[in-house]
Amino acid sequence: MKLMIVTDAWEPQVNGVVRTLKRTKLGLEQAGFDVSMVTPLGSRTVACPTYSEIQLTLSPFRKVSEHIEEHRPDFIHISTEGPLGWSARKFCKLQGLNFTTSFHTRFAEYLHARTRLPIGLTYKVLRRFHYPSRYTMVTTPSMQRRLASFGFNNLRPWGRGVDTELFRPFERETTRAKPIAMYVGRVAVEKNLEAFLSLNIDCEKYIVGDGPQRKELQAKYPKAIFTGKKFGEELARLYAMADVFVFPSKTDTFGLVMLEALASGTPVAAYPFEGPIDVIRSSEVGCLDLDLELATKKALKLSRKRCREYALGYSWSNAVSQFSSNLVLAR
């Protein structure tokens, strides 16, 4: 069976959406699907305003329509609400084709953080985008409830997994003067990193990743260690080196990095918002509190062994199976 996935988020971007789609594609192919991707690669693009790492495809309708006509997929999944996503939606509606969508990113909150654009206005546009979809796949129950409150319909669950072979405990140093508190992800205003960097905790603070706010935060918090982007085994060792993983975002739909930290044996401290409240369902592996400093200090005392055991319950095979069960025939 042929599946086409349309996404504006793809390499060389480094984020949870890209990692999720790559892992899902691999799992679907292993299950016998013929998966083709429609991405910005190979197209003329322009940098997204306020976020230059994201490239937006120019003249996307032609690319999408030619791909569908050439490959005639049995299933069509539109993953993102960017130019490619809107073009695929338009073509499917014109041709009477069924499709599914997914809700990865809380753009309303992101745009509000960057531009103060009213959240309700952005959700109105997003609701219009997803309305014709047969099913909109959502990461967590709390996110499903939030979208339903904004009038979204036909919501279906699509969870996430973690690579427990890559992200695993390593032998750790026992002679460090201070414990390490770490964040991994985009360095951008919507990630609320100052809430972490300003914490009054006796820890070395690591920021692993890159983004538009990095220079500003490096200048403001010179004692913090900014490593830039890391991948593979090097990233896995950093996760395992940390004594606590601090997730200060209030706008994520899931937070795959929390699972990667737990798989490495590192407990999590976060706010009790969508994402963390669905990932951290046990007080044995993480602390959720509106007082992030208190959450961090408590998390430092948790069992690393229990964190690893908890993460082993999140498999990509289950997530891929959930995704495939939500698909609908295009014709």
C-alpha positions in Angstrom: 0.0 0.0 0.0 1.3 3.4 -1.0 1.3 6.2 1.5 2.2 9.8 0.8 3.2 12.1 3.8 3.3 15.8 3.1 5.4 17.8 5.6 7.0 21.3 5.8 9.1 20.0 8.6 12.0 17.9 7.4 15.8 17.7 7.2 18.0 19.7 7.8 15.6 20.9 10.6 16.3 19.4 14.0 13.2 19.0 16.1 10.7 16.5 17.5 8.4 16.6 14.5 11.2 15.6 12.1 12.5 12.8 14.5 8.9 11.5 14.8 8.3 11.5 11.1 11.6 9.8 10.3 11.0 7.1 12.9 7.4 6.6 11.7 8.4 6.3 8.1 11.0 3.6 9.0 8.4 1.7 11.0 5.8 1.9 8.3 8.3 0.6 5.7 9.2 -2.2 7.9 5.5 -3.0 8.1 5.2 -3.2 4.3 4.1 0.4 3.3 5.6 2.1 0.3 6.1 5.6 1.8 6.9 8.7 -0.2 7.7 12.0 1.4 6.8 15.5 0.0 9.1 17.9 1.7 10.8 21.3 1.0 14.0 19.4 -0.2 14.7 20.1 -3.8 12.4 23.1 -4.0 12.9 26.9 -4.0 12.4 28.0 -0.5 12.3 31.1 1.7 13.2 31.4 5.3 10.3 31.5 7.8 10.0 35.0 9.4 11.4 35.0 12.9 12.8 31.4 12.4 15.3 31.2 9.6 16.0 27.4 10.2 12.6 26.6 8.8 12.4 26.8 5.0 9.0 27.5 3.4 8.4 26.1 -0.1 7.7 28.5 -2.9 5.1 27.4 -5.5 4.1 24.3 -3.5 0.8 23.5 -5.2 2.5 22.3 -8.4 5.0 20.1 -6.5 2.2 18.5 -4.4 -0.2 17.9 -7.3 2.5 16.4 -9.6 3.5 14.0 -6.8 0.0 12.8 -6.2 -0.8 12.4 -9.9 2.5 10.5 -10.5 2.4 8.2 -7.4 -1.4 7.8 -6.9 -1.0 7.0 -3.2 -3.6 4.8 -1.4 -3.3 7.0 1.7 -2.5 10.7 2.1 -1.3 12.2 5.4 -0.8 15.9 5.7 1.6 16.4 8.6 2.0 20.2 8.9 0.1 23.4 8.4 2.7 25.1 6.2 2.7 25.9 2.4 3.0 22.3 1.4 0.3 21.3 3.8 -2.2 23.9 2.6 -1.4 23.0 -1.0 -2.0 19.3 -0.4 -5.3 20.1 1.4 -6.4 22.2 -1.6 -5.6 19.6 -4.1 -7.3 16.8 -2.1 -10.5 18.9 -1.8 -10.5 19.7 -5.5 -10.1 16.0 -6.4 -12.4 14.7 -3.7 -9.6 12.7 -2.0 -9.7 11.7 1.6 -6.8 12.6 3.8 -5.7 12.7 7.4 -3.7 15.4 9.3 -1.8 15.6 12.5 -1.3 18.4 15.1 2.3 18.5 16.1 2.9 22.1 17.1 1.1 24.7 19.1 1.6 27.5 16.6 -1.0 29.7 18.3 1.1 29.9 21.5 4.3 30.2 19.6 3.1 33.1 17.5 1.7 34.8 20.5 5.1 34.5 22.3 6.8 36.0 19.3 4.3 38.5 17.9 1.5 38.8 20.6 -1.0 37.7 17.9 -4.2 36.6 19.7 -4.2 32.9 20.4 -7.9 32.5 19.5 -7.3 34.0 16.0 -4.6 31.5 15.1 -6.6 28.6 16.4 -9.4 29.7 14.1 -7.1 29.4 11.1 -5.7 26.0 12.3 -9.2 24.7 12.9 -10.1 25.7 9.3 -7.0 23.8 8.0 -7.9 20.5 9.8 -11.7 20.6 9.4 -11.8 18.7 6.0 -9.5 16.0 7.4 -11.1 12.6 8.1 -9.0 12.3 11.2 -6.7 14.7 13.0 -4.0 12.8 14.9 -3.1 14.3 18.3 -0.2 13.4 20.6 -1.9 13.2 24.1 -5.3 13.1 25.8 -4.7 16.6 27.3 -3.9 18.0 23.9 -7.0 16.3 22.5 -9.1 18.0 25.1 -7.6 21.4 24.4 -8.2 21.2 20.7 -11.8 20.0 21.3 -12.3 23.1 23.4 -11.3 25.2 20.4 -13.8 23.4 18.2 -11.6 20.8 16.5 -13.4 17.6 15.4 -12.5 14.0 14.4 -9.6 13.8 16.8 -7.6 10.5 17.1 -4.7 9.6 19.3 -1.2 9.1 17.9 1.4 8.7 20.6 5.2 8.7 20.5 8.0 6.3 21.2 11.7 6.5 22.1 14.8 4.8 20.8 15.8 2.9 24.0 18.9 1.4 22.3 20.4 4.7 21.5 19.2 6.6 24.6 20.4 4.5 27.5 22.4 4.8 30.7 26.1 5.2 30.4 28.8 5.0 33.1 28.8 8.3 34.9 31.4 10.4 36.6 31.1 10.3 40.4 33.6 13.1 41.3 31.8 16.2 39.9 31.6 19.1 42.2 28.1 20.0 41.2 25.2 18.1 39.6 24.2 18.9 36.0 20.8 20.3 35.0 20.2 20.0 31.3 17.8 21.2 28.6 17.8 19.7 25.1 15.9 21.3 22.2 15.4 24.5 20.2 16.8 27.7 21.8 13.8 29.9 21.1 11.5 32.2 23.0 8.6 29.8 23.0 10.7 27.3 24.9 10.7 29.6 28.0 14.4 28.9 28.6 14.9 31.8 30.9 12.7 30.1 33.5 15.4 27.4 33.6 18.5 29.6 33.3 17.4 31.9 36.1 16.7 29.1 38.6 18.5 29.5 41.9 20.0 25.9 42.0 23.5 24.7 42.8 24.0 23.0 39.4 25.9 23.4 36.2 23.4 24.4 33.6 23.7 22.9 30.1 21.7 24.0 27.0 22.0 21.4 24.2 20.6 22.7 20.9 20.5 25.9 18.8 18.1 28.5 17.7 17.3 32.2 17.3 17.6 33.1 21.0 21.0 31.4 21.6 23.2 34.5 21.3 21.0 36.6 23.5 20.8 33.9 26.2 24.6 33.2 26.1 25.3 36.8 26.7 22.8 37.1 29.5 23.8 33.8 31.2 27.6 33.4 30.7 27.9 30.7 33.3 25.6 28.3 31.4 27.2 25.9 29.0 25.8 26.1 25.4 26.9 23.1 23.4 25.0 23.7 20.1 23.3 20.8 18.3 24.3 17.3 19.1 23.3 14.0 17.5 23.5 10.3 17.9 25.8 8.8 20.5 27.2 12.2 21.5 23.7 13.4 22.3 22.8 10.2 24.1 25.9 10.5 26.4 24.9 14.1 27.3 21.5 13.0 28.3 23.0 10.3 30.5 25.5 12.7 32.0 22.8 15.0 33.3 21.5 14.6 36.9 18.2 16.2 36.0 16.5 17.2 32.8 14.6 20.5 33.0 11.8 21.1 30.5 10.6 24.7 31.0 8.3 24.9 28.0 4.6 25.6 28.5 3.6 25.3 24.8 4.7 21.8 23.7 2.2 19.2 22.5 4.4 16.3 23.7 8.1 16.8 24.4 9.9 13.8 22.9 13.1 15.0 24.7 11.6 14.1 28.0 11.3 10.4 26.9 14.9 10.5 25.6 16.1 11.8 29.0 14.1 9.1 30.9 15.5 6.4 28.7 18.9 7.6 29.6 18.1 7.3 33.3 17.7 11.0 33.9 14.6 12.3 35.9 12.6 15.2 34.6 11.5 18.5 36.1 8.7 20.5 34.3 5.6 22.6 34.6 2.3 20.8 34.8 1.1 21.7 31.3 0.1 19.8 28.2 2.9 17.5 27.2 4.6 17.0 30.6 1.4 15.9 32.3 0.9 13.1 29.7 4.6 12.0 29.6 5.4 12.2 33.3 2.5 10.1 34.7 4.5 8.8 37.7 6.1 10.9 40.5 8.8 8.3 40.6 10.4 9.6 37.3 9.7 13.3 37.3 8.3 16.3 39.3 5.8 18.7 37.9 5.2 21.9 39.7 4.4 25.5 38.9 7.5 26.2 41.0 10.2 24.9 38.6 12.9 25.4 41.1 11.2 23.1 43.6 10.4 20.6 40.9 14.1 20.5 39.9 15.4 20.0 43.4 12.9 17.2 44.0 13.7 15.5 40.7 17.4 15.4 41.6 16.5 12.8 44.3 14.7 10.4 42.1 15.8 6.9 41.0 17.6 6.7 37.7 16.8 3.0 37.4 13.1 3.7 37.7 13.4 6.4 35.0 14.9 3.8 32.6 12.3 1.2 33.4 9.5 3.7 32.8 10.8 4.7 29.4 11.0 1.1 28.2 7.2 1.2 28.1 7.2 3.6 25.2 7.8 1.7 22.0 7.9 3.1 18.5 6.1 0.0 17.2 3.0 0.9 19.2 3.2 4.5 18.0 3.5 3.4 14.3 0.7 0.9 14.7 -1.5 3.7 16.1 -0.6 6.0 13.2 -1.4 3.3 10.5 -4.8 2.5 12.1 -5.8 6.1 11.7 -5.2 6.2 8.0 -8.1 6.3 5.5 -8.2 5.3 1.8 -7.8 8.4 -0.4 -10.2 7.0 -3.0 
